[in-house]
Amino acid sequence: MVRPAWPTNSTFMLKITCPWCGPRAESEFSCGGEAHIARPLDTDALTDEQWGDYLFMRKNPKGLHREQWLHSQGCRRWFNAERHTVSYVFSKIYKPGENPDTPASSGGAV
């Protein structure tokens, strides 16, 4: 198998669009993991196995995946994004509390 050559110039950099700051370099962001995970209401009633599943078990899909991102080197705000885990293409970027399935929430990498 022949691997494709990676660009060697400095213009090759993934840019992520922050909903507040606009497009920025990927190095300014930190991924916070899977988005839209609901915390159990009565945690005292959970078994150790159920609590462990909530804390540690996450989807790991090949394809579209919704994640939380932090603009750690910029405005320091959290936002949500839908990213393809193979191509790394961001198909939607939206603020917390926004419905990701509305057309107005589309955005992504530049």
JOTA-V891332 format. One record per pair of residues at least 12 apart in sequence whose ideal C-beta (glycine too) atoms are under 6 Angstrom apart, sorted by the first residue. I is the first residue (numbers start at 1). J is the second residue. D is the distance in whole Angstrom. If there is no record, write none. Layout:
# JOTA-V891332
i=I j=J d=D
i=I j=J d=D
This chain:
# JOTA-V891332
i=13 j=25 d=6
i=14 j=26 d=4
i=14 j=109 d=6
i=15 j=109 d=6
i=15 j=110 d=4
i=16 j=29 d=5
i=16 j=109 d=6
i=17 j=93 d=5
i=17 j=107 d=5
i=18 j=71 d=5
i=19 j=79 d=5
i=19 j=93 d=6
i=19 j=95 d=5
i=20 j=75 d=5
i=20 j=77 d=6
i=21 j=74 d=5
i=21 j=75 d=5
i=23 j=110 d=4
i=24 j=74 d=6
i=28 j=73 d=4
i=28 j=74 d=5
i=29 j=69 d=5
i=29 j=71 d=6
i=30 j=70 d=5
i=30 j=72 d=5
i=31 j=67 d=6
i=31 j=69 d=6
i=32 j=68 d=4
i=32 j=70 d=6
i=34 j=58 d=5
i=35 j=66 d=4
i=35 j=67 d=5
i=35 j=68 d=5
i=35 j=80 d=5
i=40 j=54 d=6
i=62 j=85 d=6
i=64 j=82 d=6
i=64 j=84 d=6
i=65 j=83 d=6
i=65 j=85 d=5
i=66 j=82 d=5
i=67 j=81 d=6
i=68 j=80 d=6
i=69 j=81 d=5
i=79 j=95 d=6
i=80 j=94 d=5
i=81 j=93 d=5
i=90 j=108 d=4
i=90 j=109 d=4
i=91 j=108 d=6
i=92 j=105 d=5
i=92 j=106 d=5
i=93 j=107 d=4
i=93 j=108 d=6
